[in-house]
């Protein structure tokens, strides 16, 4: 892994943890894309500490769809072909607010689904033209079977999961590989103040599993792995029981 790494969502704890491991594995150039990219000094410092020789910051508004392709083209023109693209932006949102305010529900769906569909389609086109490259997409077990307690976020992740699975199949044989990561509850900034769910993980644990799966050429990984059989069984729960489950 020695080419350019692009992290879409340059403040993401998981995205940065993945990038640090890729740098340790040989990638020396990292592009951090986020809003207010001028404020990413701490994130840049972490990557340089890990061994990155070149850390570039670019402005990226995930919800600004029209800016996606120009940004990607500019990155490739200035910094060369992309080896790994880590798509790590997202919005958890407030479920109770989303049930009252349609605009908030739509903002969650737009960021967590529509913006992902748009940027992944642009990335797939770009990497196909390039002839190689790897995409890392973060779904969630929240989208495997959507729960009443977080159905707005969960439904967006369900859509993303399905889209990423189809895109991975469409990319088969093109030289472009897509890795779909399905974490459970991740203890970090996004979930601060919430009670951890069973089989919780940390950003570092998700990153370890992600990079290991990338190296093995896997198409999907559950974090932790025990969630795969757990959710196979949870699909069988009667709906009357399922709707009462907490987040």
C-alpha positions in Angstrom: 0.0 0.0 0.0 2.3 2.8 -1.2 0.0 5.1 -3.3 -2.0 8.1 -2.3 -4.7 7.6 0.4 -7.8 9.9 0.3 -9.9 10.2 3.4 -13.3 11.7 2.7 -14.3 12.9 6.2 -10.9 14.1 7.4 -12.0 14.4 11.0 -13.5 10.9 11.3 -11.9 9.0 14.1 -12.2 5.7 12.1 -11.0 7.3 8.9 -7.9 8.7 10.6 -7.2 5.4 12.3 -7.4 3.6 9.0 -5.1 6.2 7.4 -2.5 5.9 10.2 -2.3 2.1 9.6 -2.0 2.6 5.9 0.8 5.0 6.5 2.5 2.5 8.7 2.1 -0.1 5.9 3.9 2.1 3.3 1.5 4.8 2.1 3.3 8.2 2.6 0.9 10.6 0.9 -2.5 11.3 2.5 -5.2 13.7 1.4 -7.6 14.8 4.1 -10.9 16.1 2.7 -13.3 17.9 5.0 -15.1 21.1 5.8 -12.9 23.8 7.3 -9.8 21.9 6.1 -7.6 24.7 7.5 -8.5 23.5 11.0 -7.1 19.9 10.5 -3.7 20.6 12.1 -4.2 18.0 14.8 -5.2 15.4 12.3 -2.3 16.2 10.0 0.0 15.9 13.0 -1.2 12.4 13.8 -0.5 11.2 10.3 3.0 12.8 10.2 3.7 11.2 13.5 2.7 7.9 12.0 5.2 8.4 9.2 3.4 10.3 6.4 5.7 12.5 4.4 3.0 14.4 2.6 -0.4 15.4 4.1 -2.6 17.5 2.0 -5.8 19.2 3.2 -8.7 20.0 0.8 -12.1 21.4 1.2 -14.9 18.9 1.0 -18.6 19.4 1.6 -20.3 16.0 1.4 -23.7 17.5 0.9 -22.5 19.8 -1.9 -22.9 17.2 -4.7 -21.9 19.5 -7.5 -18.5 19.9 -6.0 -17.6 16.2 -5.7 -16.2 15.5 -9.2 -14.2 18.8 -9.5 -12.6 18.1 -6.1 -11.7 14.5 -7.1 -10.3 15.6 -10.5 -8.2 18.3 -8.8 -6.8 15.9 -6.3 -5.7 13.4 -9.0 -4.3 16.2 -11.2 -2.2 17.5 -8.3 -1.3 14.4 -6.4 -1.5 11.5 -8.7 -3.5 8.3 -8.9 -5.5 7.2 -5.8 -4.6 3.9 -4.2 -7.1 3.7 -1.3 -10.2 6.0 -0.8 -11.7 5.8 2.7 -15.3 7.1 2.6 -15.7 8.1 6.3 -18.1 11.0 6.5 -21.5 10.6 8.1 -24.2 12.0 10.4 -25.8 10.1 13.3 -28.4 12.8 13.8 -31.1 12.9 16.5 -33.8 10.3 16.1 -36.4 12.1 18.3 -35.8 15.3 16.4 -36.0 13.5 13.1 -39.4 12.1 14.1 -40.7 15.7 14.7 -38.8 17.6 12.0 -38.9 16.3 8.4 -36.0 18.5 7.4 -33.7 16.9 10.0 -34.8 13.4 8.8 -34.0 14.4 5.2 -30.6 15.9 6.2 -29.6 12.5 7.8 -30.7 10.6 4.7 -29.0 13.1 2.4 -25.6 12.9 4.1 -25.7 9.2 4.9 -27.2 7.9 1.7 -27.6 10.4 -1.2 -24.1 12.0 -0.7 -22.6 8.6 -0.5 -24.3 7.4 -3.7 -23.1 10.4 -5.5 -19.4 10.4 -4.4 -19.1 6.6 -4.8 -20.5 6.8 -8.3 -18.0 9.5 -9.2 -15.2 7.5 -7.5 -16.1 4.3 -9.3 -16.0 6.2 -12.7 -12.6 7.8 -11.8 -11.0 4.6 -10.6 -12.3 2.5 -13.5 -10.6 5.0 -15.8 -7.5 4.7 -13.6 -7.6 0.9 -13.9 -7.2 0.2 -10.2 -7.8 1.4 -6.7 -9.6 0.4 -3.5 -12.7 1.9 -1.9 -13.6 1.5 1.8 -17.2 2.1 2.6 -18.6 2.1 6.1 -22.1 0.7 6.5 -23.4 -0.3 9.9 -25.2 -3.2 11.6 -28.0 -0.5 12.1 -28.8 -1.0 8.5 -28.9 -4.8 8.5 -32.3 -4.8 10.2 -33.6 -1.4 10.9 -34.8 -0.8 14.5 -37.5 1.5 15.6 -35.1 3.2 18.0 -32.9 4.6 15.2 -34.9 4.0 12.0 -33.9 7.2 10.2 -30.1 6.6 10.5 -30.6 2.9 10.1 -32.7 3.2 6.9 -30.0 5.4 5.4 -27.4 2.8 6.2 -29.6 0.1 4.8 -29.7 1.9 1.5 -26.0 2.5 1.5 -25.3 -1.1 2.3 -27.4 -2.3 -0.6 -25.9 0.3 -3.0 -22.3 -0.6 -1.9 -23.0 -4.4 -2.4 -24.3 -3.7 -5.9 -21.4 -1.4 -6.8 -18.9 -4.0 -5.6 -20.4 -6.5 -8.0 -20.4 -3.9 -10.8 -16.7 -3.2 -10.2 -15.8 -6.9 -10.3 -13.1 -7.5 -12.9 -12.4 -3.8 -13.4 -9.3 -3.7 -11.3 -11.2 -1.6 -8.7 -12.0 -3.3 -5.3 -14.7 -2.2 -2.8 -14.5 -3.2 0.9 -17.8 -2.9 2.8 -17.3 -2.5 6.6 -20.2 -3.2 8.9 -19.3 -2.1 12.5 -21.6 -2.4 15.4 -21.8 0.4 18.1 -18.5 2.3 18.0 -17.4 4.1 21.1 -16.2 7.6 20.0 -17.1 11.2 19.4 -20.2 10.4 17.4 -21.7 8.3 20.1 -20.5 10.3 23.1 -23.0 10.3 25.9 -24.8 7.2 24.7 -24.7 3.8 26.6 -22.6 1.4 24.6 -24.4 -1.5 23.0 -23.3 -5.1 23.3 -20.3 -6.1 21.2 -19.2 -2.5 21.0 -15.8 -1.6 19.4 -13.5 1.4 19.3 -12.3 3.3 16.2 -8.9 1.5 16.5 -10.5 -1.9 16.5 -12.6 -1.0 13.5 -9.5 0.3 11.7 -7.5 -2.9 12.6 -10.2 -5.1 11.1 -10.6 -2.8 8.0 -6.9 -2.7 7.1 -6.6 -6.5 7.7 -9.5 -7.1 5.3 -8.0 -4.7 2.7 -4.7 -6.7 2.8 -6.6 -9.9 2.3 -8.7 -8.6 -0.5 -12.0 -9.2 1.3 -15.2 -7.7 0.1 -16.8 -7.2 3.5 -16.0 -7.4 7.1 -18.1 -7.2 10.3 -16.6 -5.5 13.4 -16.5 -7.4 15.7 -16.8 -10.6 13.7 -19.3 -12.1 16.2 -22.0 -9.7 14.9 -22.4 -11.6 11.7 -23.9 -14.7 13.3 -25.7 -12.5 15.9 -27.5 -10.6 13.3 -28.3 -13.7 11.3 -30.3 -14.8 14.4 -31.7 -11.3 15.0 -33.3 -11.3 11.6 -35.5 -14.1 12.8 -36.9 -12.3 15.8 -40.6 -11.5 15.6 -41.4 -7.9 14.8 -43.3 -7.4 18.0 -40.1 -8.2 19.9 -37.8 -6.3 17.5 -39.6 -3.0 17.7 -39.0 -2.9 21.5 -35.2 -3.3 21.2 -33.1 -0.2 22.2 -30.6 1.4 19.9 
